[in-house]
């Protein structure tokens, strides 16, 4: 089996900023997820209450968590792309 030469990658000057942003986003999401868990533990009857469109709170909160995670991922990608563009072009100060 023939293997081609692996491509070379440039140094990622923005990796520390991207890591910090990822950790920040993780804790933001953890806060909202913990809210869901706390409601489920402390007052689980509340999760059965009907909300928008006849959905119960558990379903609405779960869907909102998924949408929030996707939006955070898109925002993370956008911000990290800007970090990479600026820092790899020589503009170290963002």
N, C-alpha and C positions, 0 to 999 in steps of 0.2 A: 504494500500500500504506500503510495507516494504522498508525502505531506509537504505542503508548500511552506515557505518561510513565513513565520508569523509577522504580522504588521507591527510596526513600532508605534508607540504612543508618546505623546508629548507629556511633559511634567504637568501635573494639575496644580496650579498655584492657588486655586480656590478651594482645595479639599478641606482645609480646616474650617473655613466659613460655611461650606456646605454641610459639614458634620454638625456644627453648632446649630444651624438652621433646622436640620433634621431632628436633633434632640429637642429643640424648642417646639417644633410641630408635634412631636411625639407626646410631650407633656400637655400641650393644649388639647390634643385628641383624648388623652388619658383622663383629663378633667371632665370632659363631656361624657365619656364612657362610664366613668366612676359615678356620675350623676344617675345614669340609667341603672347601674347596679345597686346604688343606694336606694333608689325608689323601689326596686324589686325586693330588697331585703327589709326595708323599714315599713313601706306601705304598699305592698304588692297589689292591694285592691285598686289602687289608683291606676295601675297599668291597664285595667279592664275598662276604664272610663272611655266613652266615645268622644272623639274629637272631630277634626275636619273630615268631611266626607264619610262619616260613619266609621272611620278607622278607630280602633282602640289606641290608647296612648302607647302601648308596647310596640305595636306595628308602626305607628307614625314615628316614634323615637328611633326605632331600628332603621327605618328607611332614611331618616334624617342623618343618622350616624354614617350610613353608607355613602350618601350624597356628600356629606361633609368631608369624609375621607378622600373621595375622588377630587373634590374641589381643592383640598389641601395638597394633593399630589400634583395637580395642574399648577397651582401657585408655587409649589416647591420647584418644579421643573422650570418655570418662568424665571424665578428669582435666581436659581442656580445657573441658568444659562447666561443671565446678565453678569453674575459674578465671574464666570469663566471668560466671557468676552472681554470684560474690563481688566481682569487681573492677568490673563494670558497675553493681552496686548501691551502690557507694560504699565498700565495704570493701577498700581498697587493700592491706592487709596480709594475706597468706595464710600 
